[in-house]
């Protein structure tokens, strides 16, 4: 099984429906993820994600 604790993860298209679901799941299952980078071309959606996950 994949263990993302203490790993850096990049999600491209992270503000889409799949990217948001993957982000929620990573935070829920791997609380010790080192760094989660969410890439998106949509600035408004990036702002919304930053408000939801400020850390």
WOJOHU-V826094 format. One record per residue. N is the residue number from 1. SS is DSSP state (a for helix, b for strand, c for the rest). BURIAL is + if it has 9 or more other C-alpha atoms within 8 Angstrom, else -. D_FIRST is the distance of its C-alpha to the first C-alpha in Angstrom with 2 decimals. Layout:
N | SS | BURIAL | D_FIRST
N | SS | BURIAL | D_FIRST
//
This chain:
1 | c | - | 0.00
2 | c | - | 3.78
3 | c | - | 6.42
4 | c | + | 9.78
5 | b | + | 12.02
6 | c | - | 14.93
7 | c | - | 14.27
8 | b | + | 16.76
9 | b | + | 15.97
10 | b | - | 18.64
11 | b | + | 19.05
12 | b | - | 22.00
13 | c | + | 23.94
14 | c | + | 22.54
15 | c | + | 25.53
16 | c | - | 25.30
17 | a | - | 24.00
18 | a | - | 20.53
19 | a | + | 20.36
20 | a | + | 21.54
21 | a | - | 19.06
22 | a | - | 16.14
23 | a | + | 17.88
24 | a | - | 18.30
25 | a | - | 14.71
26 | a | + | 13.58
27 | a | + | 16.44
28 | a | - | 15.74
29 | a | - | 12.08
30 | c | + | 12.30
31 | c | - | 15.93
32 | c | - | 15.98
33 | b | + | 15.21
34 | c | - | 17.89
35 | b | - | 19.40
36 | b | + | 19.04
37 | b | - | 21.60
38 | b | + | 22.67
39 | b | + | 25.01
40 | c | + | 27.54
41 | c | - | 31.08
42 | c | - | 32.34
43 | a | - | 33.87
44 | a | - | 34.58
45 | a | + | 31.00
46 | a | + | 29.87
47 | a | - | 32.43
48 | a | - | 31.23
49 | a | + | 27.58
50 | a | - | 28.98
51 | a | - | 30.97
52 | a | - | 28.05
53 | c | - | 25.74
54 | c | - | 28.39
55 | c | - | 26.30
//
